Amino acid sequence: MMMRLVGYKNAVPNKCDMRPFPMLKNLSSTNGIPQFYDEFKQSDMKEDVVDSLMRYIREIYDGEMEQKGREDQTTVDYELLAPMAVMGEWNINQPAIRERSLMVRFSDSVKKNVEMREAFRTSGIFHLKALCQGIFSSV
């Protein structure tokens, strides 16, 4: 739903355990279109992949630069500016990330509460994507 609201069409979020360089390219490719990463489950990920993901989350907050070397010994700069949404079963416990992030938890309380069910049903009549239509038309 969130991906559709910002203009993605039939998109599937990236995996949190994708290789660091493709993630670096994604996070430096835009300064406004959110990049979505799913399946954050620390116990299923290699330690270096988790460390890399956590580093990128900290770095995008300040728009830091990452450099990668080329064979000819020159470097390429990547400015990390993309908003990032990380989804999964595990909570991020690093204080530096928690104080700079918006944590959202979903629950099944809508199923249990009659008023919430009715509000949810009512929200379905609105075309939420129209709120963002045209802003992200090239995604």
C-alpha positions as CSV (number, residue, x, y, z in Angstrom):
1,M,0.0,0.0,0.0
2,M,2.7,2.5,0.9
3,M,4.6,1.8,-2.3
4,R,1.5,2.5,-4.3
5,L,0.9,5.7,-2.5
6,V,4.3,7.1,-3.6
7,G,3.8,6.0,-7.2
8,Y,5.2,2.5,-7.5
9,K,3.2,0.3,-9.9
10,N,3.3,-3.5,-9.4
11,A,6.5,-3.1,-7.4
12,V,8.0,-5.6,-5.1
13,P,10.2,-4.3,-2.3
14,N,13.9,-5.1,-2.3
15,K,15.2,-7.7,0.2
16,C,17.1,-6.4,3.2
17,D,19.8,-8.9,2.6
18,M,20.6,-7.7,-1.0
19,R,24.2,-7.1,-1.8
20,P,25.6,-3.9,-0.4
21,F,26.6,-2.3,-3.7
22,P,23.1,-2.6,-5.4
23,M,21.6,-1.1,-2.2
24,L,24.2,1.7,-2.3
25,K,23.1,2.4,-5.9
26,N,19.4,2.5,-4.9
27,L,20.0,4.7,-1.9
28,S,22.0,7.2,-4.0
29,S,19.6,7.2,-7.0
30,T,17.0,9.7,-5.5
31,N,16.5,12.2,-2.8
32,G,12.7,11.9,-2.6
33,I,11.3,8.6,-3.7
34,P,11.4,6.1,-0.8
35,Q,13.3,2.9,-1.2
36,F,11.5,-0.1,0.3
37,Y,13.4,-3.0,1.9
38,D,11.6,-6.0,3.3
39,E,12.3,-9.2,5.3
40,F,14.5,-7.6,8.0
41,K,15.1,-10.7,10.1
42,Q,18.4,-10.5,11.8
43,S,18.6,-14.2,12.6
44,D,18.4,-15.1,8.9
45,M,21.0,-12.6,7.7
46,K,24.7,-12.7,7.7
47,E,26.3,-10.4,10.3
48,D,28.2,-8.4,7.7
49,V,24.9,-7.8,5.7
50,V,23.1,-6.6,8.9
51,D,26.1,-4.3,9.7
52,S,26.0,-2.9,6.2
53,L,22.3,-2.3,6.3
54,M,22.6,-0.5,9.7
55,R,25.4,1.6,8.4
56,Y,23.4,2.7,5.4
57,I,20.4,3.6,7.6
58,R,22.6,5.8,9.8
59,E,24.3,7.4,6.8
60,I,21.2,8.3,4.9
61,Y,20.0,10.4,7.8
62,D,22.7,13.0,7.2
63,G,23.1,12.4,3.4
64,E,26.6,11.1,3.9
65,M,28.9,10.1,1.0
66,E,30.1,6.6,0.2
67,Q,33.0,6.1,-2.1
68,K,33.8,3.0,-4.2
69,G,37.1,2.5,-6.0
70,R,37.5,1.6,-9.7
71,E,40.2,-0.5,-11.3
72,D,42.0,2.6,-12.6
73,Q,42.3,3.7,-8.9
74,T,39.8,6.6,-9.2
75,T,36.7,6.7,-7.0
76,V,33.0,7.2,-7.5
77,D,31.1,9.2,-4.9
78,Y,27.6,8.1,-3.9
79,E,25.5,10.6,-1.9
80,L,23.0,8.7,0.3
81,L,19.8,10.7,0.2
82,A,16.9,8.3,-0.5
83,P,14.2,8.0,2.2
84,M,14.3,4.4,3.3
85,A,11.6,2.1,4.6
86,V,12.7,-1.1,6.3
87,M,10.1,-3.8,7.1
88,G,10.3,-7.0,8.9
89,E,9.8,-9.0,12.1
90,W,12.8,-7.7,14.0
91,N,13.0,-4.4,15.8
92,I,16.1,-2.2,15.3
93,N,17.6,-1.6,18.7
94,Q,20.5,0.8,17.8
95,P,19.8,4.1,19.7
96,A,21.3,6.2,16.9
97,I,18.9,4.7,14.4
98,R,15.8,4.7,16.7
99,E,16.1,8.4,17.6
100,R,16.2,9.3,13.9
101,S,13.5,6.9,12.6
102,L,9.7,6.6,12.6
103,M,8.8,3.1,13.9
104,V,5.5,1.8,12.9
105,R,4.0,-1.4,14.3
106,F,1.0,-3.1,12.7
107,S,-1.4,-5.2,14.7
108,D,-4.6,-7.1,14.3
109,S,-6.5,-4.7,16.5
110,V,-8.6,-3.6,13.5
111,K,-10.1,-7.0,13.4
112,K,-11.1,-6.8,17.1
113,N,-12.6,-3.3,17.3
114,V,-15.9,-2.6,15.5
115,E,-15.2,1.2,15.2
116,M,-11.8,0.6,13.7
117,R,-13.2,-1.9,11.2
118,E,-15.8,0.6,10.1
119,A,-13.2,3.4,9.8
120,F,-11.0,1.1,7.8
121,R,-13.9,0.1,5.5
122,T,-14.7,3.8,5.0
123,S,-11.1,4.6,4.0
124,G,-11.4,2.1,1.2
125,I,-13.8,4.4,-0.7
126,F,-11.1,7.1,-1.1
127,H,-8.6,6.8,-3.8
128,L,-5.5,7.3,-1.7
129,K,-3.1,7.1,-4.7
130,A,-4.8,10.3,-6.0
131,L,-3.1,12.2,-3.2
132,C,0.3,11.6,-4.7
133,Q,-0.7,11.3,-8.4
134,G,1.6,13.2,-10.7
135,I,4.2,13.8,-8.0
136,F,6.0,10.4,-8.6
137,S,4.6,9.6,-12.1
138,S,8.0,8.4,-13.4
139,V,8.5,5.6,-10.8
